[in-house]
Amino acid sequence: MARNIAVGVGIMDYPFDTAAGFWRWVDLCEQGGVDSLWQTDRLVSRTPFLECMTALAAIAGRTSRIKVGVNVVSVAMREPLLLAKQCATIDMLSGGRLLPGFGIGSPRGAEWTAMHLDTSTRGRKTDEALEIISRLWSGEVLDYAGRHFQLTQASISPLPAQSTLPMWIGGSSGAAIWRTARIGTGWQAGAETPDSVAAVMAGIKAALTETGRTIEADHYGAAFGFRFGRPDDRGVAKLMEGYQARTGRDPRDHFAIGDAAAILLRLRAYVEAGASKFILRPVAQGDADMLAQTKRLVAEVLPAVAARWPKPRKAAY
């Protein structure tokens, strides 16, 4: 079966000079045929970050076509009833355009110390929370007695517009692989390379044979930063140094910098590894730079993707 290859655009921190510049960028993505817009979850940071759920709600209200997603919500930092309600509200008001992604949160995050949270329980808390969220989305009136969460006669209304709201899972650990196979409708990579994506996908598919579930072949995603230009462009070296300091990863393995051919080459490597859904993040700073980089993606990369990987007649998340 042909896979539906789709390219979305995302941001981690807030790289814009003004709110007006941000909205011009959102409008460009909506009008330019970008598949989806994605926001990273970060609550505590000296660097500006938008709060992911309110950002998605605002973007959904501004647009009418583009899908909106978060890569990924750090579930262990949030209350599951509220998160379930937020997702359902955004999905209903947007006409079914939400793509929620869930993970346990990076252990490097400042939130754990700032909020006095125990990192050793984040996996177990996430598993409990995702069970609660999925059951609330289904319309259940829920009594729940877990180790970390307790609910009595809890329910939400309205329900999501999508009859089965997607539950994309992030992370590449053994626990994340098992979590995806047990409850996920898709898997979204973070900073994994093509080789890492292939290995995680193989692990998920092996685990699916144990859980007796299936995940659609085109419900596996990847993400990377891109820039039309050179690594020594003004400001780019600083951004990449910041990425390496923050993540401990070599940015050369996680960014595509050059022309449209370089970006398409990186996309092809991920497609050959098995990924179908993409979050491309502009390596840019300021309103003008963000708009210029995204305009070139729309003009030079999206048409080439459509020509190289035509969409099947019927495709959905």
C-alpha positions in Angstrom: 0.0 0.0 0.0 1.3 3.5 -0.9 2.2 5.6 2.1 0.9 9.1 2.5 4.0 11.3 2.8 3.2 14.6 4.5 5.4 17.5 5.5 4.5 19.7 8.5 6.4 22.6 10.0 7.2 23.2 13.7 8.9 25.4 16.2 10.6 24.6 19.5 11.3 27.9 21.1 9.7 31.2 20.0 12.0 32.6 17.3 9.8 35.6 16.2 10.4 39.3 16.9 6.7 40.1 17.1 3.3 38.4 17.5 2.4 39.9 14.1 5.4 38.0 12.5 4.2 34.8 14.1 0.7 35.2 12.6 2.2 36.0 9.2 4.1 32.8 9.4 1.0 30.8 10.4 -0.9 32.3 7.5 1.9 31.4 5.1 1.9 27.8 6.3 -1.9 27.6 6.0 -2.0 29.1 2.5 1.2 27.4 1.3 -0.1 23.8 1.6 1.9 22.8 4.7 0.3 19.7 6.2 0.5 20.6 9.8 1.9 23.0 12.4 3.7 21.7 15.6 4.6 23.2 18.9 7.1 21.8 21.4 6.1 21.5 25.1 8.2 23.5 27.5 6.9 25.1 30.7 10.0 26.5 32.4 12.7 28.2 30.3 14.7 31.4 30.1 14.3 31.2 26.3 10.8 32.2 25.1 8.5 29.2 24.5 4.8 29.3 23.7 2.6 27.1 26.0 1.7 24.3 23.6 -2.0 23.7 24.3 -3.0 27.4 24.2 -0.8 27.9 21.1 -2.5 25.1 19.3 -5.9 26.4 20.2 -5.0 29.9 18.9 -3.5 28.5 15.7 -6.6 26.3 15.1 -8.8 29.4 15.5 -6.7 31.3 13.0 -6.8 28.6 10.3 -9.4 26.4 8.6 -7.3 23.7 6.8 -4.0 22.9 8.5 -3.7 20.3 11.2 -2.1 21.2 14.6 0.0 19.1 16.8 2.3 19.0 19.8 5.6 17.1 19.7 5.2 16.0 22.4 3.2 16.9 25.5 5.2 15.9 28.6 2.3 14.0 30.2 3.9 13.5 33.6 3.9 17.2 34.2 0.2 17.7 33.5 -3.1 16.6 35.0 -4.7 14.1 32.7 -8.4 15.2 33.1 -7.5 18.7 32.1 -5.3 17.5 29.3 -8.0 15.3 27.9 -10.5 18.2 28.1 -8.1 20.6 26.3 -7.4 18.1 23.5 -11.1 17.4 23.1 -12.0 21.1 23.0 -9.3 21.9 20.4 -10.3 19.0 18.2 -14.0 19.8 18.4 -13.6 23.5 17.6 -11.2 22.9 14.8 -13.4 20.3 13.1 -11.1 17.4 13.9 -7.6 18.8 13.1 -5.7 18.0 16.3 -2.7 15.6 16.2 -1.8 15.1 19.8 1.6 13.6 20.6 2.5 12.3 24.1 5.7 11.5 25.9 7.3 11.3 29.3 9.3 14.5 29.0 13.1 15.0 28.8 15.0 14.3 32.0 17.0 17.4 31.2 14.0 19.7 31.5 14.1 22.4 34.1 10.5 21.7 35.0 11.3 18.7 37.2 13.4 20.7 39.6 11.3 23.9 39.4 8.0 22.0 40.1 9.5 19.5 42.5 8.6 16.5 40.4 10.1 13.1 40.7 11.7 12.0 37.4 11.7 8.4 38.4 7.9 8.1 38.3 7.4 9.9 34.9 7.0 6.7 32.9 4.4 5.2 35.3 2.5 8.5 35.6 2.4 8.8 31.8 1.0 5.3 31.4 -1.8 6.0 33.9 -2.5 9.4 32.4 -2.8 8.0 28.8 -5.2 5.4 29.9 -7.3 8.0 31.6 -7.2 10.3 28.6 -8.1 7.6 26.1 -11.1 6.4 28.2 -12.3 10.0 28.7 -12.1 10.6 24.9 -14.3 7.6 24.3 -17.1 9.1 26.4 -16.6 6.9 29.5 -17.8 8.1 32.9 -14.6 7.1 34.7 -13.8 5.8 38.2 -10.1 5.3 38.4 -7.9 4.3 41.3 -4.2 4.4 40.2 -1.0 4.9 42.0 -0.6 8.5 40.8 -4.2 9.5 39.8 -7.6 9.0 41.3 -10.9 10.0 39.7 -14.6 9.5 40.6 -17.3 9.7 38.1 -15.2 11.8 35.8 -16.3 12.6 32.2 -15.8 15.2 29.5 -18.2 16.8 27.0 -18.1 17.7 24.2 -16.1 14.8 22.9 -13.4 15.1 20.2 -14.7 15.6 16.7 -12.6 12.7 15.5 -14.3 9.5 16.4 -10.9 8.0 17.3 -8.6 10.9 18.3 -5.0 10.0 17.4 -2.6 9.2 20.1 0.9 9.6 18.8 3.6 8.5 21.1 7.1 10.0 21.3 10.3 8.5 22.6 12.8 5.8 21.6 13.4 3.8 24.8 12.2 0.3 25.3 9.3 1.6 27.4 8.3 4.1 24.7 8.3 1.3 22.1 6.1 -0.8 24.3 3.8 2.2 25.1 3.4 2.8 21.4 2.6 -0.8 20.6 0.1 -1.0 23.5 -1.9 2.2 23.1 -0.5 4.4 20.3 -2.0 5.1 16.9 1.3 6.4 15.6 4.9 7.1 16.6 6.6 10.4 16.2 10.4 10.6 16.4 12.1 13.5 18.2 15.8 13.9 17.3 16.4 10.4 16.0 18.5 9.9 12.9 17.2 7.8 10.0 19.0 4.7 11.3 17.5 5.2 14.7 14.1 5.7 13.3 14.4 2.4 11.4 15.5 0.6 14.6 12.7 2.0 16.7 10.1 1.2 14.1 11.4 -2.4 13.9 11.0 -2.6 17.7 7.4 -1.2 17.6 6.4 -3.7 14.9 7.9 -6.6 16.9 6.0 -5.4 20.0 2.8 -5.1 18.0 2.8 -8.8 17.4 2.7 -9.3 21.2 0.0 -6.8 21.8 -2.1 -8.0 18.9 -2.6 -4.4 17.6 -1.8 -2.7 14.3 -0.5 0.7 13.4 -1.0 2.1 9.9 2.1 1.9 7.8 2.2 5.7 7.3 1.7 6.6 11.0 5.4 6.8 11.8 7.0 10.3 11.8 10.4 12.0 12.0 11.6 15.5 12.6 14.7 17.6 11.8 15.8 21.2 11.4 16.4 22.7 8.0 18.0 25.8 6.6 18.4 27.1 3.1 22.0 28.5 3.3 25.2 27.7 5.0 26.2 26.6 8.5 28.2 29.8 8.9 25.3 32.1 8.0 24.8 34.8 10.6 23.3 33.5 13.8 23.1 29.9 12.6 26.3 28.8 14.3 25.0 30.1 17.6 21.7 28.3 17.2 23.4 25.1 16.5 25.8 25.5 19.4 22.8 26.1 21.6 21.2 22.9 20.3 24.3 20.9 21.0 24.7 22.4 24.5 21.0 21.7 25.3 20.8 18.2 23.9 24.3 16.8 23.9 23.8 15.8 20.2 25.9 16.7 17.2 23.7 19.1 15.1 25.2 17.9 11.9 23.3 14.6 12.4 20.0 16.4 13.0 19.9 19.4 10.6 19.7 19.6 6.8 21.5 22.8 5.7 22.0 23.7 2.0 19.6 23.9 -0.8 16.3 22.2 -1.6 18.2 19.1 -2.8 19.9 18.7 0.6 16.6 18.9 2.4 15.0 16.4 0.0 17.9 14.1 0.4 17.4 14.0 4.2 13.7 13.5 3.7 14.4 10.6 1.4 16.7 9.0 4.0 13.9 9.0 6.5 11.3 7.8 4.0 13.5 4.9 3.2 13.8 4.2 6.9 10.0 3.9 7.1 8.9 7.4 8.2 6.0 9.1 6.4 5.0 12.1 8.5 7.5 14.9 9.0 8.0 17.9 11.2 10.6 20.3 9.7 11.8 23.1 11.9 13.3 26.2 10.3 16.8 27.1 11.7 16.1 30.8 11.7 15.7 33.7 14.1 13.4 36.7 13.7 10.3 37.4 11.7 12.0 38.0 8.3 14.3 35.0 8.6 11.5 32.6 9.6 9.3 33.8 6.8 12.0 33.6 4.2 13.0 30.1 5.2 9.4 28.8 5.2 8.6 30.5 1.9 11.5 28.6 0.3 10.3 25.3 1.9 6.8 25.9 0.4 8.1 27.0 -3.0 11.0 24.5 -3.5 10.4 21.5 -1.3 6.7 20.8 -1.0 6.1 20.6 -4.8 9.1 18.2 -5.1 7.7 16.0 -2.3 4.3 15.9 -4.0 5.9 14.9 -7.3 8.2 12.3 -5.7 5.6 10.8 -3.3 2.1 11.4 -4.7 -0.7 11.1 -2.1 -2.9 8.0 -2.3 -6.5 8.7 -3.2 -7.7 8.1 0.3 -5.3 8.9 3.2 -5.9 10.0 6.7 -4.0 10.2 10.0 
